[in-house]
Structures are given as structure tokens and as C-alpha cells.
Amino acid sequence: MSNTVSTQNISTAAAHRLIAAGEARAVEIGVPSVIAICDTAGVLKAYTRMDGAALMCVQVAQDKAYTAAGFSMPSHEWHDFIKDDAPLSAGAPAGVDRLIVFGGGYPILIDNTVVGGIGVSGGHWSQDMDVAEAALAAIKGE
């Protein structure tokens, strides 16, 4: 059928490589983390909660991945996007379910195509970004 549309999603194997690389970085910096990988629909594909990671991090990591995949932009970019726009800054965080506006969520890109999202929670948002970036580096160029 010529009008068929397909969506590329992260594979299970790639999702597990992201988790492994993220866990390695989290151990290296001493920050037990939750790492969530979702597909382009925001559905959880792979997940880990490292020993010692706080319970609240479970939902935050999943929401960071969902935000990044759903808007094709890192979660930390939301802050600058809405900070000078009163209606958006008042309405987006409270009105958009699962929207996270601080660091730790990134879209997963393969050949410049979003195939999912990664979200990390466990430390300060800058540490979460570090862990996510290390994970993404493990599949760069696939």
C-alpha cells in the first residue's frame, strides 16, 4: 500500500544497552538512579531502579522519558521555552500531564529520527543529565 505510514521505535536490544551504560555511569558517580526508556508512543520499553534509588524517582524518570519522546526535545529545554511566556509557564507544568521541565530526559535519536526517550532520576538534575548522556553515547551512530 503506497499510503502506509510506519514509525521506527527503539529496539529492545538498544534499550538494554542504554540501561547498562546508564547504570555504569551512575555507579561511577555514586548516584543510584532510575533509568527509563520509552518508545515513540511514550510506552515503557526498558527500565531499571538501581539499589538505593528513591521511590519518587520511579515516576519522575518515566515522565522525563515521556516528555522527551513526546516533544522530541530534552526535558531541560522546556524551562527556557516557557520561562518568559506567562501563559505557558503557568499552564504547561500544571496542565500537561507528565511534563517535566528540568534535566534528565532526552529523545533517543537514530539517524536523526526520534525512536524513543530516556529519562533518568536519582540525583540532582545535572547528575541525571550526565547519566542519560553517558547512556546515549553508548548507542551513538547506530
C-alpha positions, 0 to 999 in steps of 0.5 A: 500500500503506497499510503502506509505510514510506519514509525521506527521505535527503539529496539529492545536490544538498544534499550538494554544497552542504554540501561547498562551504560546508564547504570555504569555511569551512575555507579561511577558517580555514586548516584543510584538512579532510575533509568527509563526508556520509552518508545515513540508512543511514550510506552515503557520499553526498558527500565531499571531502579538501581539499589538505593534509588528513591521511590519518587524517582520511579515516576519522575524518570518515566515522565522525563522519558515521556516528555522527551519522546513526546516533544522530541526535545530534552526535558531541560529545554522546556524551562527556557521555552516557557520561562518568559511566556506567562501563559505557558509557564503557568499552564504547561507544568500544571496542565500537561500531564507528565511534563517535566521541565528540568534535566534528565530526559532526552529523545533517543535519536537514530539517524536523526529520527526520534525512536524513543526517550530516556529519562533518568532520576536519582540525583540532582538534575545535572547528575541525571543529565550526565547519566542519560548522556553517558547512556546515549553515547553508548548507542551513538551512530547506530 
